[in-house]
């Protein structure tokens, strides 16, 4: 039986708390002017703007809405409420608290058109690949939820021209591979990039590296990435932007030379660094 709230939304992430944490859990800071990030367990969320006018990017882990609101209110003040929520994609760790936050704030959600089936209850993501090469997190991944949430009429497609609602200085960039409708956000004037999971700055398959947050530019999480050719093209597209600062979905922000060298290496050695040696979605020649 569907459990829907009064707005017609269905929260399939309800009661699916996962006890996964890192040394960065609960940490937050302003990385560049107007861009604040917060680590919810093992995943990063971003607030873009000022306390009176801001947008949230992604919505964290299941059963985390109260902690997310508390972190935001510590930074932006009691009752802080975004103009909208932008999604890089709809995997469980990026929409885990989304229905609860939309229900609280009554704000619209925007995502790429290709991601809408996973946000309106129409289609489940492929099951996570526990057979993929990697560490303990990869082996645990079949337990991660892959069913869609249903936001009903509360979600809209992003404008086709690349503009981002309520963020006139930003553009969205289609970066598929990890999911069909994955996007990243880029601000040209200071070359700030919010990459989602197009690439990350921690080896997300390794529990040790997730917990310790050891920095390294890596490809998208292997156990949920279905199209490695598209993932490679997306990393190449983002490297070509020459970002000066990057906040990714997992791991710590990177800036300057460390970011540039890490991205260049990832592009150059993508098959070695990112693509697993084996797994359900690997097509090795």
N, C-alpha and C positions, 0 to 999 in steps of 0.2 A: 504493500500500500504506500503510495506517495505521501511523504510528509512535506507539505508546503506551507509557507508562512502567508500572511495576509496580502503580501505583494505578489503572490503566485510563484515565488522562487522555491526551488528545492535544493537543500544543502546535503549533498552526498558525503561531505567531509565531516558531518556532525558525529561526535563521539569517536573520532579516529586520531586522537592525540598519539604522537609518536615520540618516545623519549630519546631524541637525538639532539645532542648539544655540541658546541665547540667552545674553545677558549674565548671566542669573540661574542658569545651569546650575550645579548643585552647591551652590547656596545653600540655607540652611535657618535657621529661627528659630522660637522660641515666640512666637506671635502674641498669644494670650491664655492665661491659666493653663490648663494641661492640653491645649493644642492646638499641636502643632508641625507646621510644613510644610516640605517639601523639594522643590526643583525638579529633576526628572529630565529633562535635556535641554530640553524645551519644555513639560512638563506637571507639574502639582503633585500631590503625594501628601500625606496628612495622617496623623499619629499622634495619637490622642486618648487621654489617660490619663496614668499615671505609669510610670516605668521598670519597675515590677513588675506593672502591670495596664493594658494598653493595647490599642487596636484600630487597625488600619491601614485607611485609606480610599483605595482605588484602588491600582493596581499598575504604573503607569509604562509606559515604552516597551519594545519588544522588545530582548532581549539586554542588559538592564540590571539583572538580579537582584543581581549582585555589588556594583554601585555603590549600589543601594538598601540592601542589607544593611549595607554599610560606613557609609553616612550615618546609618542608624538606630543602629548600634552606637556611633558617635561620640557620639551624644546620650544613648542609654539604657544603654550598657554592653555589653561582650562577651557574646554569646549571647542578646541581647534577642530575645524572641519574642512576637508578638501573641496575644491570645486568639482573634481572628477577623479576617477581612478583609471589609470592607463595600465594595460597588461602587456608584458613582453610575450607571454604565452600562458596556457592554461593548465600546466602540470600541477599536481596536488600541492607542491611546496610553494607555488606562486599564487594559488587561489584558495589555499586552505581555510582562510578566515574571511574570504571575500563576501559571502552571503551575509554573515553577521555584520560586517562593516557597512555594506550597502543598506542593510536593514536599520542600522543605527544612524547613518549619516544621510540617507536618502539622496544619494548622488549618482550620476550616470557612470557607466563603465564603458571604456572604449578598447577595442582589440581589432586585430587584422581580420578581414572578412573570412579568410581561410580557417581562422581559429574559432569562429562562432559556433560550429556544430558541437564543439566540446564545452561550450559555455551555455548552451541552450538545451541540454539534455538529449541531443539527437544522436551523438556518436561518442563512443569510448575511445580513448587512446589505445594503441597496441599495448599489451601487457609488458611490463618491464622485463628486460632480458637478464635473468639470473645466470645464464650460461656465458655471458660476455667476459672476455679477459678483464681482470681487475681485482680489486681487493674485497674486503668484507662487505662494504656497502653495496657493491654490485651483487654479491651473493644474497644479500638481504632484500634486494629490490623487488622480487616477486610479491612481497608483502605490502608494497606501496600501492595506494589506491590509483586506479586508472579510469574509473567511471567519470562521466561528465557531471558537473554541476549544472543547474538550470537557473539562469538569471532572468528568464522571461523577457519582458520588454525593457529591463534595466540595462541591457548591453546594446551597444551600437557599433557599427563598423567605423574604423578610423577613416578620415577623409582620404580619398584616392590620390590627392595631390601631394601627400607627404606631410601636410601640416598636422600639428598636434593641438587638439582642443585646449584652450586656455593657456597655451605655452607658445606664444608667437615667435620666440627666439629658437625654437627647437623644430627638428624634422624627424619623422620616423623613417627607418630604413628596414626594408623587408630582408630578414636574415634567416631563411628557412634551413631545414636540415635536422635540427633538434626537434622541431615540430613544423608542420606545413605553414602555419601563420605566425611564426616567431618574428618579432621585431626588435630592433634596437633603437635608441634615441640619441640624437647628436645635436650639439649646440656649436655652431660654426665659429662664433666670435672668440671663444676660448678653447675650442676643440675638445669639449667634454663629451664623453661617451658613456651611456648607460647600455651595457651590452647584453643584459639578461644572461641567458645560458648559451649564446652563440659561441663564446669562449668564456672560460672561468679562470680564476687565479689560484686555484687549489686543485689537486688531483682528487676529484670528487668520488672516485671509486674506492679510494683507500680510507678506511675508518681512521687510521692513525693521522693521516694528513688532514682529514676533515676536522678532527678534534684539535690538532695543534695549529691548524691554519697556516701550514708551511706554504710560502708564496712560490708559485710557479705558473707561468702562462700555459694553460692546457686547453684541449678541445672541449666540446660540450660533454656533459655527463654521458658516459657510454651506454649505460643500461637503459636509457630512455631515448637515445638518438637513433632515428630510423633511416636517415638518408645521408650517407657520408659524402657523396659527391656534392650535394647541396650545402652541407655543412662546411666543406672546404671552400666552396665559392663564397659563402657568407663571411668566413674569416678573411679571405682575400679582399672582399669589399670593405670590411671594417679597417683592415690594415692600410688600405689605400687612402682612407680619410686622415691618416696620420694624427690620431688622437693624442692629446697632451695629458689627459687624465681619463682613466677608465674605472667605472664601478661595475662589477659583474654580479651575477646572481649568487655566486658562491665564492668565498675568498675575500681577501682584503683589497682595497683600491690600489691601483698602480699609477704612477705619474712619470713623466719625463723619459729619461734614457732607459730606465728599467722596463717601462712599458713598451717603448719603441723596439728595443732589442728582443724582448720576449715575443712580441707579435711577429717581428721579422723571422725569428726562428721558427715559430709555429707555422707560418706560411711556407717557409722553406722545407721544413721537415714534418709536414702535416701527417703524412702516412705513418711516420715513425712515432710521433708524439701523441697524436689524437686517435687515429684509427686502430681499434684493437686487432690483435692477431687472429682472434676467432670470436664468434658470436652470431646470433640469428640474423643480424642485418649487415654482416660483413661480406663483401664480395671481393675477395682477394684474387688477383690474377695468377 
